[in-house]
Amino acid sequence: YLHLLPKNTAAQPFLPPLITWRNTFITGKINVAPKTRQMYVSVIDQYIAFVGPSHWPPARLDVLNFLHSLKSRVSQTTVHTYWRTLRTWFNFIDVLDGFEDYPNPADEIKRPKLAPKKPQKIPKGYAEADVDCLFSYLRSICPATVQTVRDTTLLQLLYRTGMRSGEVATLERQYLDLPNNHIALDSCNTKTNA
């Protein structure tokens, strides 16, 4: 990697590879906003302080440990910003073949997941006694017809299993195992929260 780094002259003291790559990267960022440039400097300097200036090459585990160390001090959005900055820097080094035979850590680390800005509120359920009371009331005011029994059964199924209305609507007889009180849902007709 040393043949790709800027040559040290007598006037320049030897700088460790991470410092030299940092300086080369920052020097090339002349068309970015000053605030962005300062952010690059800050993030890269913090990473170098974490692993040590003479550490070479940057490795996946080093970056993961650095990002993990941030989690208790900064927000998830900030950790994500640090990851993007380091990825940009490592890709810069990689384009110039600075890693030579070593893997680019940016290729080996998945993007940190961000929590939603407004976390979804989980709705409060009704107490079982209240729901039983509601069903009892419905049975008392509605005549016992096929439609009433069907509708009550569907409402009970929705409430007791937590199934969505679309899942109930696509149920077929083959999915029901009544002796074992079991319902198998077709995965094509379900919604999962990934």
C-alpha positions in Angstrom: 0.0 0.0 0.0 2.9 2.4 0.6 3.5 2.8 -3.2 0.1 4.4 -3.5 0.4 6.8 -0.6 1.8 10.3 -1.2 5.6 10.1 -1.0 7.2 11.3 2.2 9.8 13.9 1.6 12.5 15.1 3.9 10.3 17.9 5.0 7.4 15.6 5.8 7.7 13.2 8.8 6.5 9.6 8.2 2.8 9.4 9.0 1.0 6.1 9.8 -1.1 4.8 6.9 -4.5 5.7 8.5 -3.4 9.3 9.0 -1.9 9.5 5.5 -5.1 8.1 3.9 -7.2 10.4 6.0 -5.2 13.4 4.8 -5.4 12.3 1.1 -9.1 11.8 1.4 -9.8 15.1 3.1 -7.5 17.0 0.7 -9.6 15.6 -2.2 -12.8 16.8 -0.7 -12.6 20.3 -2.0 -16.0 20.5 -3.5 -18.0 19.6 -0.4 -19.6 21.9 2.0 -17.3 23.0 4.9 -19.7 21.4 7.4 -19.5 18.1 5.6 -15.8 18.2 5.3 -15.5 18.9 9.1 -17.8 15.9 9.7 -15.5 13.7 7.6 -12.5 14.9 9.6 -14.3 14.4 13.0 -15.6 10.8 12.2 -12.3 9.6 10.7 -10.3 11.1 13.5 -12.5 9.4 16.1 -12.1 6.1 14.3 -8.3 6.5 14.2 -8.3 7.4 17.9 -10.3 4.3 18.6 -8.1 1.8 16.7 -4.8 3.6 17.0 -3.0 5.6 14.2 -0.6 2.8 13.4 -3.3 0.1 13.0 -3.4 -1.3 9.5 -5.4 -2.5 7.6 -8.9 -1.5 8.8 -10.9 -4.6 9.5 -14.6 -5.4 9.8 -14.4 -6.2 13.5 -12.6 -2.9 14.2 -15.3 -0.9 12.5 -18.1 -2.9 14.2 -16.5 -2.4 17.6 -16.1 1.3 16.9 -19.8 1.7 15.9 -20.9 -0.4 18.8 -18.9 1.9 21.2 -20.9 4.9 19.9 -24.3 3.4 20.5 -24.4 4.4 24.2 -23.4 8.0 23.5 -25.1 9.0 20.3 -28.4 8.4 18.4 -29.0 5.7 15.9 -29.0 8.3 13.2 -25.5 9.5 14.2 -24.2 5.9 14.2 -25.6 5.5 10.7 -23.9 8.8 9.6 -20.6 7.5 11.0 -21.0 4.2 9.1 -21.7 6.1 5.9 -18.7 8.3 6.4 -16.4 5.4 7.1 -17.8 3.5 4.1 -17.1 6.5 1.8 -13.5 6.7 3.2 -12.9 3.0 2.8 -14.3 3.0 -0.7 -11.9 5.8 -1.6 -9.0 3.8 -0.3 -10.2 0.7 -2.2 -10.6 2.6 -5.5 -6.9 3.6 -5.2 -6.1 -0.1 -4.4 -4.9 0.9 -1.0 -6.1 -2.3 0.7 -4.2 -4.4 -1.9 -5.1 -8.0 -0.9 -7.0 -7.1 2.2 -10.8 -6.9 2.0 -12.5 -3.5 2.1 -14.3 -3.3 5.4 -17.1 -1.3 3.8 -18.1 -4.4 1.7 -18.3 -6.6 4.8 -20.5 -4.5 7.1 -24.3 -4.2 6.7 -25.9 -0.8 7.0 -27.0 -0.3 10.6 -30.8 -0.4 11.0 -32.5 2.7 12.1 -35.5 2.8 14.3 -38.5 4.6 12.8 -38.6 8.3 13.6 -42.1 7.9 15.1 -42.3 4.5 16.6 -45.6 2.8 15.9 -47.8 2.6 18.9 -49.1 -0.8 19.6 -52.8 -0.5 20.2 -54.1 -1.6 23.6 -56.3 -4.6 23.5 -59.6 -5.1 25.2 -59.9 -7.1 28.4 -61.2 -10.6 27.6 -64.1 -10.2 30.0 -65.2 -7.0 28.1 -65.0 -8.9 24.8 -67.0 -11.8 26.2 -69.6 -9.4 27.4 -69.8 -7.8 24.0 -70.3 -11.2 22.3 -72.9 -12.1 24.9 -74.8 -8.9 24.2 -74.6 -9.5 20.4 -76.1 -13.0 20.9 -78.9 -11.6 23.1 -80.1 -9.0 20.6 -79.6 -10.9 17.3 -81.7 -13.8 16.2 -79.8 -17.0 15.8 -79.6 -17.2 12.1 -76.9 -18.7 9.9 -75.6 -15.2 9.1 -75.4 -14.2 12.8 -73.6 -17.4 13.8 -71.2 -17.0 10.9 -70.5 -13.3 11.7 -70.0 -14.0 15.4 -67.7 -16.9 14.6 -65.6 -14.7 12.3 -65.4 -12.0 14.9 -64.4 -14.5 17.5 -61.7 -15.9 15.1 -60.3 -12.5 14.5 -60.2 -11.6 18.2 -59.0 -14.9 19.6 -56.3 -15.6 17.0 -55.1 -12.1 16.1 -55.5 -12.9 12.4 -56.0 -10.1 10.0 -59.3 -9.7 8.1 -57.5 -10.5 4.8 -56.1 -13.7 6.3 -59.6 -14.8 7.4 -61.1 -13.9 4.1 -58.7 -16.2 2.2 -59.1 -19.2 4.5 -60.0 -22.4 2.9 -61.3 -25.6 4.4 -57.9 -27.4 3.8 -56.2 -24.9 6.2 -58.4 -25.9 9.1 -57.5 -28.7 11.5 -60.5 -28.7 13.7 -59.7 -31.8 15.9 -56.4 -30.2 16.9 -57.7 -26.6 17.1 -55.1 -25.6 14.5 -55.2 -23.2 11.5 -52.4 -23.2 8.9 -52.1 -19.9 7.0 -50.9 -19.8 3.4 -47.7 -17.6 3.5 -48.8 -15.8 0.4 -51.8 -14.4 2.2 -50.1 -13.2 5.4 -48.4 -10.0 6.2 -45.2 -10.1 8.3 -43.4 -7.2 10.0 -39.8 -7.6 8.9 
